[in-house]
Amino acid sequence: MTAGVAERVEALWAAATAGDEYAATGLAADALDAGLPMETLLLDVVAAVQARVGHEWAANRISVAQEHTATAVNERVLASLAHRSSRQIDRAMGRIMVACIDGEWHAFPARLLAEVLRVRGWHVDYLGAQVPTPHLVAHLHLTNPDAVALSSSLAIRLPAAHAAITACQSAGTPVVVGGAAFGPGGRYARLLGADAWAPDARAAADLLAAGPLPRRAPSRDEPRRLADREYTELTRSAGDLVRGLVADLTRPGQPPGWTAEHLAALVDYLRAALYVDDPELFTSFVGWMTGVLTARGVPESEVPAALDALADRVAGFPRALRVLARARAGLG
């Protein structure tokens, strides 16, 4: 990161965390007027600040309210930059549809990609967060894009991603995916049958510019089935399972450690690990959640206690027990 870019990151960070959208949009406009390329501003300044927002929230150095405020300011910056970018569409580039998986509300990475593609001359249809698969496919038939770019940050959305990838390909449209949900190196992108994976917006734009993704012929074959009996049963009983865990881990007269929201995430990530048959997905989440909880004063011993309680409640599911045992062993 060059000195000039680093200084702009710090200035935007200060404005975003202060909730000053006027200062933030002014900083972005000044950067463009000073000659900073739009793509550099988007990816090396705005995206860097947003990534820092997430890290600082996880470490409990900013509150949820501050995280929401900073994100709202950065979204306002993106909106202002969209009006400053070139409106000229290079017909030779083609048309791309960009959307988030159904249930995925982290829209910032997808919006970044949409703006980078527009800067490069693509005609972009940006559909935003939480796009239900039937609506995604309906818009695909309406616009006939050259490719669909799907984004997801949460691995618990992988089953929905699988459905969306399959539906788009069944209509003959290739799919490129990106986001943390797809795992290190895009391992789950390949498992779910995506045509391509990119680690970030710049790589995705480069990939799409390199040439058209091959269109798969529509298939009448059923999609690969990853949902076995354990996944299906845990999905059906997830609500009861979370309520049982809350009861198991609530101690009279003591402040709660795990909240119902945290426990629901624990169950959801267990289900996702079963879906893709990768215990490391769950182990990584447990490690991340341990850091989040301990940064908020929750004793580290609460984590193995929650895993043990969950294991007791899924005693009839051998694959789930193996996933839990591996995560438990990783805690030391």
C-alpha positions, 0 to 999 in steps of 0.5 A: 500500500503506497503512502498516499493510499494509506493516508486516505485509508486512515482518513476514511476510517476516521470519517466512517467511524465518526459517522460523518458521511459528508466528510467521507464522500468528500474524501472520496471525491478529493481522491478522484480529483487528485488522480487516484484511479477509481478502481484503486479507490474502490478496492484499496481504500474503501474495501480496506476500510470496510475490512477493518470495520469487521476486524475491529468489531470482532476484536470488540474495539468497536460496538455493533452500533459503530460497525453499522454506522461505519458500514452505512457511511461506506455504502454511502461512499460507494453510492457517491462513487457510482455517480462519478464513474464513467457511464459509457458501456463497452458493448464488447465487454458484455453484460454481467448479473451480480447478486448475493445468495438468498439469505446473504445480507452482506452485500458490500463485496457484491456492490464493490464487484459491480462498481469495478465491473462498471468502471471496466465497461461492463453492463452490470445488473446489480440485484443486491442482498438476499436474492431468492433463487426463483427471482434470480433466475427470472431476471436472468431470463429477462436480461440474458447476461453473459455470466452471473456473479454470486457472492456469499460471506457466510458458509451457512448459505452454501446450500442456498448457493448450491441451489442458485448455481444449479438453477443458473446453469440449468438456464445455460448461464455460467456462474462465477462465485466469490466470498468467504463462504466458499472457503480457502482457495474456493474449495466449496465453489468447486464442490458446488459446481460453480464454473469459476471462483475468484478470491476478490473483486479485482480477480473476478473482474480480471477473470471475466475480462480474460474471456467468456466463461463456457456456457453449460448446456441445460441439463435435466439431471438432478443436481448433486445431492449433498444433503444426507439424512443427518443434515436434513434432520438437523435442519428440521430440528434446528429450532428445538436444538437451539432452545435445548442448548439455551436451557442446558447452558443457562445457569441461575444467577449467572450472566449468560455466556452464549446467546441464543443467536450465537448458539443458532450460529453454532448449529448452522455452521455444524449443518454447513459442515455436514453439507459440504462434508468438511469438519474444518469449516466448523472448526474454523468457525469455532476458533473465530467465535472463541475469539469473538466471545473472549474479546467480550469477556466470556470465559474461554471455558464456555466454548467447550461446554457448548460443544459438549452440550451440542454433542449430547443433543446430537448423540444419534448422528455419527458424522455430526459427532465426528465434526464436534470432536474435531473442533473440541480437540482443536481447542486444546 
